[in-house]
Amino acid sequence: MSTCPNCQDQYPPGIAACPVCGASLTETSQPSDTSNKENQEDTELQELAKFRTMAEADLMKELLESNGVPTVVRGDADPIGGIELPTILVEQGHFEKARELYNMYFAGESVEDENAESDQS
């Protein structure tokens, strides 16, 4: 079996990339049914935000992952006319940190500026 490092979904041999997020799959041994259920419960995804373009979603994904927040981007533009806005999903355990990073990014604040202000007080 192959497993997506982002989604944790498993796929049969022969599939090289995750059809959901595009990540390269890794080979895994066959887990027992109980451990697989536990992993699925631990990795419930929650929607963080929707974006107008895939480029914006990819920038936010890069920011989050560089700060230790695993993410999944879903969404696509269909050439026939249907559009599903790119959406970033994060594990529930990382949601608060992801929301904080998202808000700081769009507010234009930096962590260094906040630290400097508290040092001067």
C-alpha positions as CSV (number, residue, x, y, z in Angstrom):
1,M,0.0,0.0,0.0
2,S,1.0,3.6,-0.6
3,T,0.1,6.4,1.8
4,C,-0.2,10.2,1.2
5,P,2.0,12.0,3.7
6,N,-0.5,15.0,3.8
7,C,-3.9,13.3,3.7
8,Q,-2.9,10.0,5.2
9,D,-5.1,8.3,2.7
10,Q,-4.0,4.9,1.4
11,Y,-3.9,3.8,-2.2
12,P,-3.1,0.5,-4.0
13,P,0.3,-0.1,-5.5
14,G,1.0,1.6,-8.8
15,I,-0.4,5.0,-7.9
16,A,2.6,7.5,-7.5
17,A,0.8,10.7,-6.4
18,C,-2.2,11.5,-4.2
19,P,-5.2,12.4,-6.4
20,V,-6.4,14.8,-3.7
21,C,-3.4,17.0,-3.0
22,G,-0.7,15.8,-5.5
23,A,1.9,14.8,-2.9
24,S,4.2,11.9,-3.7
25,L,3.0,8.7,-2.0
26,T,5.2,6.7,0.3
27,E,5.2,2.9,0.7
28,T,3.8,1.6,3.9
29,S,3.2,-1.7,5.5
30,Q,-0.3,-3.0,6.0
31,P,-1.5,-1.6,9.3
32,S,-4.0,-3.4,11.5
33,D,-7.6,-2.3,11.3
34,T,-7.6,-0.8,14.8
35,S,-4.5,1.3,14.2
36,N,-5.9,2.6,10.9
37,K,-9.1,3.7,12.6
38,E,-7.1,5.5,15.3
39,N,-5.0,7.4,12.7
40,Q,-8.1,8.5,10.8
41,E,-9.7,9.8,14.0
42,D,-6.5,11.7,14.8
43,T,-6.3,13.4,11.4
44,E,-9.7,14.9,11.0
45,L,-9.4,17.9,8.7
46,Q,-11.0,21.3,9.2
47,E,-11.4,24.1,6.6
48,L,-9.1,27.1,7.3
49,A,-9.9,29.3,4.3
50,K,-10.9,29.5,0.6
51,F,-8.9,31.5,-1.9
52,R,-9.6,33.1,-5.3
53,T,-6.6,31.4,-7.0
54,M,-4.5,28.3,-6.6
55,A,-1.4,30.5,-6.4
56,E,-2.8,32.3,-3.3
57,A,-3.6,28.9,-1.7
58,D,-0.2,27.6,-2.5
59,L,1.5,30.6,-0.9
60,M,-0.6,30.1,2.3
61,K,0.2,26.4,2.3
62,E,3.9,27.1,2.1
63,L,3.7,29.6,5.0
64,L,1.8,27.1,7.2
65,E,4.0,24.1,6.4
66,S,7.2,26.2,7.0
67,N,5.7,26.8,10.5
68,G,5.0,23.2,11.2
69,V,1.3,23.0,10.2
70,P,0.6,20.2,7.8
71,T,-2.0,21.2,5.2
72,V,-4.0,20.0,2.3
73,V,-5.2,22.1,-0.6
74,R,-8.4,21.1,-2.4
75,G,-10.0,22.8,-5.3
76,D,-9.6,23.1,-9.0
77,A,-10.6,25.1,-12.1
78,D,-12.4,23.0,-14.6
79,P,-11.6,24.0,-18.2
80,I,-15.3,23.5,-19.1
81,G,-16.4,26.2,-16.8
82,G,-17.0,24.7,-13.3
83,I,-14.9,26.1,-10.6
84,E,-14.3,24.8,-7.1
85,L,-12.4,27.5,-5.1
86,P,-9.1,26.4,-3.7
87,T,-9.5,25.5,0.0
88,I,-6.9,24.9,2.7
89,L,-7.6,22.2,5.2
90,V,-5.6,21.6,8.3
91,E,-5.7,18.9,11.0
92,Q,-7.9,19.9,13.9
93,G,-5.0,19.7,16.3
94,H,-3.1,22.4,14.3
95,F,-6.2,24.6,13.5
96,E,-5.6,27.3,16.2
97,K,-1.9,27.8,15.1
98,A,-3.0,27.8,11.5
99,R,-5.7,30.4,12.2
100,E,-3.2,32.6,14.0
101,L,-0.7,32.5,11.2
102,Y,-3.4,33.1,8.6
103,N,-4.7,36.2,10.6
104,M,-1.2,37.6,11.1
105,Y,-0.4,37.2,7.4
106,F,-3.4,39.0,6.2
107,A,-3.2,41.7,8.9
108,G,0.3,42.5,7.9
109,E,1.7,42.0,11.4
110,S,4.9,40.1,12.1
111,V,5.8,38.1,15.1
112,E,9.1,40.0,15.4
113,D,7.2,43.4,15.6
114,E,5.0,42.1,18.4
115,N,8.1,40.8,20.3
116,A,9.9,44.2,19.9
117,E,6.9,46.1,21.3
118,S,6.6,43.9,24.3
119,D,10.4,44.2,25.0
120,Q,10.1,48.0,24.9
121,S,7.3,48.0,27.5
